[in-house]
Amino acid sequence: ASANTSASAKDLTDLDPSGACKDVVQAHCAKEPLGDGRLAHCIREINRVAAARRETTDVPPECLRELGSFFRKSIGKGMRKQYANVEPVPGFREACNVDSVSRCPGMVGTDLMTCLRQKKALLSARCRSKVFDFQVHQAEDVLLDEKLRKACSSELTSPGNCSKETLPGAQKACLIQHRVELSASCGAELFRVEQESGEDIRLNLDVLAACKSEVAQFCSNTEYGEARVLNCLWEHAQAPRNKEFDGKCRDKVEKLTIRSLQDYRLDFRVRQKCSADIDQLCNEERAKVDNMTLAQLFGGMDADTGASYTNGSSGQVLR
């Protein structure tokens, strides 16, 4: 028998090979040794490839639920002792061992990943790549982002709306679509995720999926990161008489670009490249907007206080 089939079903460092994912394991991951989340990562990759190709996945819903549950338990805050050997993404431990100790001493689980993400520019290239891979994993499944999951628990678990979404990235896209209906705490965490996602279109999976052919046709020579691909898509989408640009992609690119112009924190390039100028020239305006609620920033009703704001004040720093 292989390592998969002979291992105990109670082995908590990987998916149960005799559980809901049994058929997928036998068909696609039989050569993977059990442990360290290898089966889980193997199945996740199968699902990712199918989604990227816009094909129907071979992974059944009950297996996807078990897969998601496993990752949430293994990557959660205060990582449980029995999951200590599960990597958030393959190769993370080796690539980020030195950076974890030097940049985020004593941290584990979600706290460690949050620290590394915040200090990504200071990390070694290998570790930075693995941290980005985990950001993609979180983009696929927002429930892996503990702060967002807790703040948006009712929006993500109650019947209707976003709880029904199962495709990679669909729940995040759903929350963004319904942002004006969210609680203040959920909206605030989603705003944080939007800021982090502004760095790379690969963290906005719904946009990337809708624009797959456009990226290949118009932006194949554009390097990912620093919002370069989104800017490339925007320029080609606005080109006169560009009939080769799909309407769905155009709509998503325009919405994401317009959103990034509403607040300096949502525009990755402004936030990174103009930081010193904002400190020097617009410090007072930044202090004002940084302390505003989302309703005050973008207009609308505050879900917690009931206060209503006709016009937002988010553009003060950019102006």
Backbone torsions as a table, in degrees:
resi	resn	phi	psi	omega
1	ALA	NA	149.5	179.3
2	SER	-75.7	171.0	177.8
3	ALA	-61.8	-31.2	-179.0
4	ASN	-65.0	-48.4	-171.6
5	THR	-82.3	-21.3	-177.6
6	SER	-92.8	-12.5	-177.7
7	ALA	-73.9	155.5	179.3
8	SER	-65.8	140.7	178.6
9	ALA	-68.1	-11.8	-179.3
10	LYS	-95.7	6.3	177.9
11	ASP	-64.6	111.6	-171.8
12	LEU	-90.2	4.9	178.0
13	THR	-94.6	8.5	178.0
14	ASP	-163.1	172.9	174.6
15	LEU	-62.5	151.1	174.4
16	ASP	-73.7	113.9	-177.0
17	PRO	-68.4	-9.9	177.6
18	SER	-107.0	8.8	-177.7
19	GLY	-90.6	-145.7	-174.7
20	ALA	-64.8	-20.3	-178.2
21	CYS	-100.3	13.9	-174.6
22	LYS	-54.0	-49.4	-176.8
23	ASP	-64.9	-38.8	179.6
24	VAL	-67.4	-41.9	178.4
25	VAL	-59.1	-48.0	-178.2
26	GLN	-66.1	-34.7	-176.6
27	ALA	-81.1	-34.6	-170.5
28	HIS	-125.4	-20.5	-171.1
29	CYS	-127.0	23.2	-174.7
30	ALA	-64.1	-26.3	-177.5
31	LYS	-86.2	-7.1	-179.0
32	GLU	-78.9	127.7	175.8
33	PRO	-70.0	141.9	-178.5
34	LEU	-70.8	141.0	176.5
35	GLY	117.5	159.6	178.4
36	ASP	59.7	22.3	177.9
37	GLY	72.3	16.9	-174.5
38	ARG	-64.8	-42.5	177.9
39	LEU	-63.5	-42.6	-179.2
40	ALA	-61.7	-44.5	180.0
41	HIS	-68.6	-33.6	177.3
42	CYS	-62.2	-46.7	-178.8
43	ILE	-69.2	-37.7	177.6
44	ARG	-60.2	-41.1	-179.6
45	GLU	-65.1	-37.3	176.7
46	ILE	-59.8	-44.5	-178.5
47	ASN	-68.5	-37.7	179.6
48	ARG	-64.6	-44.3	-179.1
49	VAL	-62.6	-43.1	179.3
50	ALA	-62.9	-42.1	179.8
51	ALA	-65.6	-41.0	180.0
52	ALA	-63.4	-33.4	179.6
53	ARG	-89.3	0.2	-176.9
54	ARG	57.9	38.3	178.4
55	GLU	-106.4	159.7	175.7
56	THR	-71.2	129.8	-177.5
57	THR	-75.4	149.4	175.2
58	ASP	-81.6	-4.1	-176.8
59	VAL	-91.0	115.3	-177.9
60	PRO	-70.0	158.3	-177.2
61	PRO	-54.9	-40.2	-178.0
62	GLU	-66.6	-31.7	175.5
63	CYS	-71.8	-40.5	177.9
64	LEU	-60.8	-39.5	178.0
65	ARG	-64.4	-43.1	178.9
66	GLU	-65.8	-38.4	178.6
67	LEU	-62.8	-47.6	179.3
68	GLY	-62.0	-42.4	179.6
69	SER	-62.0	-42.3	180.0
70	PHE	-61.4	-48.4	-178.2
71	PHE	-64.3	-39.4	-179.3
72	ARG	-64.1	-38.4	178.7
73	LYS	-70.3	-39.7	-173.6
74	SER	-78.8	-22.8	-174.9
75	ILE	-107.9	-4.1	-174.3
76	GLY	-64.8	168.9	-179.5
77	LYS	-60.0	141.3	-179.6
78	GLY	60.7	49.7	-172.8
79	MET	-38.0	123.7	-178.0
80	ARG	-61.0	146.4	-173.9
81	LYS	-57.3	-39.6	-176.1
82	GLN	-71.5	-11.4	178.7
83	TYR	-106.2	9.8	-170.7
84	ALA	-61.9	-21.3	-177.3
85	ASN	-96.2	9.4	-179.2
86	VAL	-93.4	121.7	179.7
87	GLU	-82.5	140.2	177.2
88	PRO	-62.9	-34.6	170.6
89	VAL	-143.1	149.4	-178.0
90	PRO	-57.3	132.5	177.6
91	GLY	86.3	0.7	-176.3
92	PHE	-63.5	-45.4	-172.8
93	ARG	-59.3	-48.4	-178.5
94	GLU	-67.2	-42.1	-175.8
95	ALA	-69.9	-31.4	-171.6
96	CYS	-113.3	9.0	-177.6
97	ASN	-59.2	-50.6	-178.2
98	VAL	-65.9	-44.9	-179.5
99	ASP	-63.9	-38.1	179.8
100	SER	-61.3	-42.0	-178.5
101	VAL	-71.6	-42.3	-174.9
102	SER	-81.9	-36.6	-176.0
103	ARG	-93.9	-30.7	-174.5
104	CYS	-136.6	58.5	-173.7
105	PRO	-59.8	135.0	175.2
106	GLY	80.4	-2.3	-176.5
107	MET	-92.3	147.4	177.1
108	VAL	-138.0	170.3	172.9
109	GLY	55.6	-138.5	-177.3
110	THR	-61.5	-38.1	180.0
111	ASP	-61.1	-41.1	178.5
112	LEU	-64.5	-46.7	-178.0
113	MET	-64.3	-37.6	178.2
114	THR	-65.1	-43.6	179.1
115	CYS	-61.4	-47.6	-179.0
116	LEU	-64.2	-37.9	179.0
117	ARG	-64.0	-41.7	-179.4
118	GLN	-68.5	-27.4	-177.9
119	LYS	-107.4	23.5	-172.0
120	LYS	-56.9	-36.8	-178.5
121	ALA	-65.0	-20.5	-177.8
122	LEU	-93.8	-6.8	-174.3
123	LEU	-81.7	162.4	172.3
124	SER	-64.1	158.2	-177.1
125	ALA	-59.7	-41.0	-178.8
126	ARG	-65.0	-45.7	-179.7
127	CYS	-67.7	-40.9	179.0
128	ARG	-58.4	-39.1	178.5
129	SER	-64.8	-40.8	-179.8
130	LYS	-70.3	-36.7	176.6
131	VAL	-63.7	-40.8	177.0
132	PHE	-64.5	-39.8	177.3
133	ASP	-57.5	-38.8	178.7
134	PHE	-70.9	-34.3	175.0
135	GLN	-60.7	-38.4	176.3
136	VAL	-64.0	-40.6	178.1
137	HIS	-60.2	-43.4	177.3
138	GLN	-66.5	-35.6	177.4
139	ALA	-63.9	-34.1	177.5
140	GLU	-69.6	-39.1	-175.8
141	ASP	-135.3	99.7	-176.1
142	VAL	-64.4	-18.7	179.8
143	LEU	-69.1	-12.5	174.8
144	LEU	-78.6	-14.3	175.2
145	ASP	-90.6	100.5	-170.8
146	GLU	-60.3	-40.9	-179.3
147	LYS	-64.1	-43.4	178.7
148	LEU	-67.6	-41.6	-179.7
149	ARG	-60.2	-43.9	-179.5
150	LYS	-68.9	-43.8	-177.6
151	ALA	-67.8	-31.6	-175.8
152	CYS	-110.6	27.1	-174.3
153	SER	-58.1	-42.7	-179.1
154	SER	-69.8	-38.6	-180.0
155	GLU	-68.2	-28.8	-175.6
156	LEU	-96.3	-11.3	-176.7
157	THR	-119.9	-23.1	-179.4
158	SER	-72.9	150.4	-178.9
159	PRO	-58.4	142.5	177.4
160	GLY	95.4	169.0	178.7
161	ASN	48.0	-120.4	-167.3
162	CYS	-76.4	-17.4	-178.8
163	SER	-68.6	-20.3	-177.3
164	LYS	-85.2	-12.9	-175.3
165	GLU	-75.7	133.1	-177.4
166	THR	-123.9	-19.6	-179.5
167	LEU	-69.2	150.4	177.9
168	PRO	-54.9	126.7	178.4
169	GLY	83.5	-6.5	-173.2
170	ALA	-71.0	-35.5	-179.4
171	GLN	-68.2	-39.6	176.6
172	LYS	-63.0	-46.2	179.2
173	ALA	-60.9	-36.8	179.0
174	CYS	-65.8	-44.0	178.2
175	LEU	-60.5	-41.8	178.9
176	ILE	-63.9	-40.3	179.6
177	GLN	-63.3	-32.8	-177.5
178	HIS	-107.0	26.6	-172.0
179	ARG	-58.2	-32.7	-177.6
180	VAL	-73.0	-14.0	-179.2
181	GLU	-96.4	-5.0	-173.6
182	LEU	-79.4	156.3	172.4
183	SER	-64.5	161.1	-178.1
184	ALA	-60.9	-41.1	-178.6
185	SER	-67.6	-41.3	177.9
186	CYS	-65.5	-44.3	179.2
187	GLY	-60.8	-38.1	-179.4
188	ALA	-66.5	-41.8	178.6
189	GLU	-69.5	-36.7	177.2
190	LEU	-65.5	-36.3	177.0
191	PHE	-62.0	-40.3	175.7
192	ARG	-61.5	-44.8	180.0
193	VAL	-64.1	-38.9	177.5
194	GLU	-60.9	-40.5	178.7
195	GLN	-62.4	-46.1	-179.0
196	GLU	-66.8	-33.9	-177.9
197	SER	-74.9	-18.1	-177.8
198	GLY	-65.4	-15.4	-178.4
199	GLU	-68.0	-34.9	-169.7
200	ASP	-152.2	131.4	-178.0
201	ILE	-63.3	-21.0	178.7
202	ARG	-68.6	-11.5	174.9
203	LEU	-92.6	-2.6	173.0
204	ASN	-114.9	81.5	-168.4
205	LEU	-64.1	-33.5	-179.9
206	ASP	-66.8	-37.1	177.7
207	VAL	-70.2	-44.3	-179.4
208	LEU	-62.0	-41.2	179.8
209	ALA	-65.4	-41.1	-179.2
210	ALA	-70.2	-24.2	-173.6
211	CYS	-112.5	20.6	-176.1
212	LYS	-56.0	-48.4	-177.7
213	SER	-70.6	-34.8	179.5
214	GLU	-68.0	-39.2	176.6
215	VAL	-61.2	-43.3	-179.4
216	ALA	-67.4	-37.2	-175.1
217	GLN	-81.5	-42.5	-171.5
218	PHE	-106.1	-23.4	-170.0
219	CYS	-129.0	24.5	-176.4
220	SER	-64.8	-24.9	-179.8
221	ASN	-97.3	5.8	-179.5
222	THR	-92.3	128.4	-178.8
223	GLU	-72.9	138.5	175.5
224	TYR	-69.6	157.5	179.7
225	GLY	101.0	156.5	179.2
226	GLU	54.7	30.7	176.5
227	ALA	59.8	21.2	-175.6
228	ARG	-66.6	-41.8	-177.6
229	VAL	-68.7	-40.4	176.7
230	LEU	-60.9	-43.0	178.4
231	ASN	-62.9	-39.2	177.6
232	CYS	-62.7	-45.9	179.2
233	LEU	-62.5	-40.7	179.7
234	TRP	-61.2	-45.6	-178.8
235	GLU	-62.3	-42.0	-179.7
236	HIS	-74.4	-32.0	178.5
237	ALA	-66.9	-29.9	-178.2
238	GLN	-90.6	-5.7	-178.8
239	ALA	-64.1	134.5	-179.3
240	PRO	-58.2	137.2	174.4
241	ARG	58.8	29.7	177.3
242	ASN	-85.5	84.7	-175.6
243	LYS	-80.7	-9.2	-179.3
244	GLU	-82.5	-4.9	-178.1
245	PHE	-89.3	119.3	-177.1
246	ASP	-62.7	141.0	-177.1
247	GLY	-63.5	-38.7	-179.8
248	LYS	-66.0	-42.3	177.4
249	CYS	-64.3	-45.2	-179.6
250	ARG	-57.3	-44.4	-178.6
251	ASP	-62.3	-44.0	-178.8
252	LYS	-69.0	-39.2	178.4
253	VAL	-64.7	-43.4	-180.0
254	GLU	-64.3	-43.4	-179.5
255	LYS	-64.4	-43.5	-178.9
256	LEU	-67.9	-38.8	179.7
257	THR	-68.0	-45.7	179.1
258	ILE	-61.5	-40.0	177.8
259	ARG	-61.1	-40.5	-178.5
260	SER	-66.3	-21.5	-179.8
261	LEU	-86.6	-5.1	-176.2
262	GLN	-82.0	-21.2	-179.3
263	ASP	-154.5	139.1	-175.1
264	TYR	-59.8	-27.4	-178.8
265	ARG	-72.4	-20.4	-179.7
266	LEU	-87.9	-12.5	178.0
267	ASP	-99.6	104.0	-173.7
268	PHE	-58.0	-42.9	-176.2
269	ARG	-67.0	-41.2	177.0
270	VAL	-64.7	-44.9	-177.6
271	ARG	-61.5	-39.3	-176.8
272	GLN	-84.8	-47.4	-171.2
273	LYS	-86.3	-17.0	-177.7
274	CYS	-111.8	12.8	-175.7
275	SER	-55.9	-48.1	-178.6
276	ALA	-65.4	-39.0	179.9
277	ASP	-68.6	-37.2	177.1
278	ILE	-63.9	-42.6	177.9
279	ASP	-59.1	-40.7	-174.0
280	GLN	-83.1	-41.1	-170.0
281	LEU	-104.4	-26.4	-172.1
282	CYS	-129.0	30.3	-175.2
283	ASN	-63.2	-39.4	-179.2
284	GLU	-66.1	-43.9	178.7
285	GLU	-64.9	-39.5	179.0
286	ARG	-63.7	-43.1	179.5
287	ALA	-58.8	-36.9	-179.8
288	LYS	-67.4	-52.2	-175.3
289	VAL	-70.6	-30.5	-179.5
290	ASP	-66.6	-21.3	-179.1
291	ASN	-103.5	8.4	178.7
292	MET	-87.7	151.8	171.0
293	THR	-75.8	166.5	179.2
294	LEU	-63.0	-36.0	178.3
295	ALA	-64.2	-39.6	177.4
296	GLN	-68.4	-35.2	-179.3
297	LEU	-69.3	-48.9	-169.7
298	PHE	-114.3	0.8	-178.5
299	GLY	85.2	161.2	179.8
300	GLY	112.4	-169.5	-177.6
301	MET	-100.6	136.5	174.9
302	ASP	-74.8	117.0	-174.6
303	ALA	-63.3	-24.3	-177.4
304	ASP	-91.6	-42.0	-175.8
305	THR	-97.3	-20.5	-178.0
306	GLY	84.5	-4.2	179.1
307	ALA	-68.1	142.5	-176.7
308	SER	-117.4	138.9	180.0
309	TYR	-127.4	120.4	-176.0
310	THR	-70.4	-46.7	-178.4
311	ASN	-120.8	140.4	177.9
312	GLY	-82.6	164.8	-179.1
313	SER	-124.8	30.1	-171.8
314	SER	-75.3	-20.3	-171.7
315	GLY	-89.4	11.1	-173.1
316	GLN	-61.8	-42.1	-178.5
317	VAL	-68.0	-43.0	-178.5
318	LEU	-67.2	-33.9	178.2
319	ARG	-71.0	NA	NA
